[in-house]
Amino acid sequence: MAYFGHLKLQLDGVIEPLLSEAVHGWRPRRGVATAVSRITAMTGTLIGLDIVEYFTNIDQERLGSLVRRQVPDGQRLWRRIEACLPEFGLPDGAPFAPLLANLYLTPLDARFPTLTRYGDNIVVVVERKSEVSRALRRVRQSLNEMGLATHEHQIGGVNFCNQVLASTSDGRITHAK
């Protein structure tokens, strides 16, 4: 386990700068409160999604490609990471797994500027209700391309990390503690 901790420390410094403003889970000074603040600063209709068995379903080949391409000294780091991987996904409980899980979803952040995520919880805000179906389809398609699927979605009212958020009729997003 000490090896896992050492690997996490090494990855912290190189992965953190690659993450967007959309990512709030497992990051310093970015938790549920900062995610909720980001969401409630937007206007529109909420779409909430939860990824099914996120850590287990992460495609190791795709992740390895991301690490090798985007992370400084990625080739060497990926060899160290690869030696710690289970047969599928990321190792349960390994301290470096959340960092890699965050990195894995970075392509999603670029495609959806109004997306906010915390681990396997995702919220996308669309400006008009008429855009909900299209946005939902696009997010699911993007996740499917990454080998991931979602549970049932929520529209308008969303439970995001045990925080209840809702779209009002005038487009404001409220937080009901």
C-alpha positions in Angstrom: 0.0 0.0 0.0 2.9 2.4 0.6 3.8 2.0 -3.1 0.3 3.1 -4.0 0.6 6.1 -1.8 4.0 7.0 -3.4 2.5 6.7 -6.9 -0.4 8.9 -5.9 2.0 11.7 -4.7 3.8 11.4 -8.0 0.6 11.6 -10.0 -0.9 14.5 -8.0 1.5 17.0 -9.3 1.1 16.0 -13.0 -2.6 15.2 -13.3 -4.1 18.1 -11.2 -3.0 20.8 -13.7 -4.7 18.8 -16.5 -8.1 18.9 -14.9 -10.7 21.5 -15.8 -12.9 23.7 -13.7 -15.7 21.1 -14.1 -14.0 18.5 -11.9 -14.7 18.7 -8.2 -14.3 15.2 -6.8 -11.1 14.1 -5.1 -9.3 17.4 -5.6 -7.8 19.8 -3.1 -10.1 22.7 -2.3 -12.8 21.4 -4.6 -15.6 19.4 -3.0 -19.3 19.1 -3.1 -19.8 22.8 -2.1 -17.7 24.1 -4.9 -19.5 21.9 -7.4 -22.9 23.0 -6.2 -21.7 26.6 -6.3 -20.6 26.2 -9.9 -24.0 24.6 -10.9 -26.2 27.2 -9.1 -24.3 30.0 -10.8 -25.7 28.8 -14.1 -29.1 29.2 -15.5 -31.2 26.7 -17.4 -32.5 23.2 -17.0 -30.5 20.6 -15.1 -29.7 17.1 -16.4 -28.3 14.7 -13.7 -26.5 11.5 -14.6 -24.7 8.9 -12.5 -22.1 6.6 -14.1 -22.6 2.8 -13.6 -19.7 1.1 -11.9 -17.4 3.9 -12.8 -14.1 2.6 -11.5 -14.7 -1.0 -12.7 -15.7 0.1 -16.3 -12.8 2.4 -17.0 -11.1 1.2 -20.2 -7.4 0.7 -19.3 -6.2 1.0 -22.9 -7.9 4.4 -23.3 -6.7 5.5 -19.9 -3.1 4.4 -20.8 -3.3 6.4 -24.0 -4.4 9.5 -22.2 -1.6 9.2 -19.6 1.0 8.6 -22.2 -0.1 11.5 -24.3 -1.1 14.1 -21.7 1.0 13.5 -18.6 4.6 14.6 -18.5 6.8 11.5 -18.5 3.6 9.6 -19.2 5.2 6.6 -20.8 7.2 5.8 -17.7 4.4 6.6 -15.3 2.0 4.4 -17.2 4.3 1.4 -16.9 4.3 1.9 -13.1 0.5 2.4 -13.0 -0.1 -0.6 -15.3 1.8 -2.9 -12.9 -0.9 -2.0 -10.2 -4.0 -2.5 -12.3 -6.5 -5.3 -11.8 -7.9 -7.2 -14.7 -10.6 -4.6 -15.3 -10.9 -0.9 -14.5 -9.0 0.7 -11.6 -8.0 -0.8 -8.3 -10.6 -0.5 -5.6 -9.3 1.7 -2.7 -6.0 2.6 -4.4 -5.2 6.2 -3.5 -4.2 7.1 -7.1 -7.4 5.6 -8.7 -9.5 8.8 -8.2 -6.9 10.9 -10.0 -6.9 8.6 -12.9 -10.7 8.4 -12.9 -10.8 12.2 -13.1 -8.3 12.2 -16.0 -10.3 9.6 -17.8 -13.3 11.9 -18.1 -11.4 15.1 -19.3 -12.5 14.7 -22.9 -16.1 15.1 -21.6 -15.3 18.4 -20.0 -14.2 19.9 -23.3 -17.3 18.8 -25.1 -19.8 20.1 -22.5 -18.8 23.5 -21.1 -21.8 23.5 -18.7 -20.9 20.1 -17.2 -20.0 19.7 -13.6 -18.8 16.5 -12.1 -17.9 14.9 -8.8 -16.7 11.3 -9.2 -19.4 9.4 -11.0 -22.0 12.2 -10.6 -22.5 14.5 -13.5 -24.7 17.5 -14.0 -25.1 19.3 -17.3 -27.1 22.6 -17.6 -28.8 23.4 -20.9 -30.1 26.8 -21.7 -33.5 25.8 -23.0 -35.8 22.8 -22.1 -36.0 22.0 -25.8 -32.2 21.1 -25.7 -32.6 18.5 -23.0 -33.1 15.4 -25.2 -30.3 16.3 -27.5 -27.8 17.1 -24.7 -28.7 13.9 -22.9 -28.2 11.9 -26.0 -24.8 13.6 -26.7 -23.6 13.0 -23.1 -24.6 9.4 -23.1 -23.1 8.8 -26.5 -19.8 10.4 -25.4 -19.8 8.2 -22.3 -20.6 5.1 -24.3 -17.6 5.9 -26.6 -15.5 5.8 -23.4 -17.0 2.4 -22.4 -19.2 3.9 -19.7 -23.0 3.9 -19.2 -25.3 5.8 -16.9 -28.2 5.0 -14.6 -31.5 6.6 -15.2 -31.2 10.3 -15.6 -33.0 13.2 -13.7 -34.2 16.4 -15.4 -35.1 19.6 -13.7 -34.6 18.3 -10.2 -31.4 16.5 -9.4 -29.8 14.8 -6.5 -26.2 15.6 -6.9 -23.9 14.2 -4.2 -26.8 14.1 -1.7 -27.6 17.8 -2.5 -31.0 18.6 -4.0 -30.8 21.0 -6.9 -33.7 22.2 -9.0 -34.3 24.3 -12.1 -37.0 27.0 -11.5 -39.5 28.1 -14.2 -37.4 31.2 -14.9 -34.2 29.2 -15.3 -32.5 29.8 -12.0 -30.9 26.8 -10.3 -31.6 26.5 -6.6 -30.0 24.5 -3.9 -32.3 23.0 -1.2 -30.1 21.7 1.6 
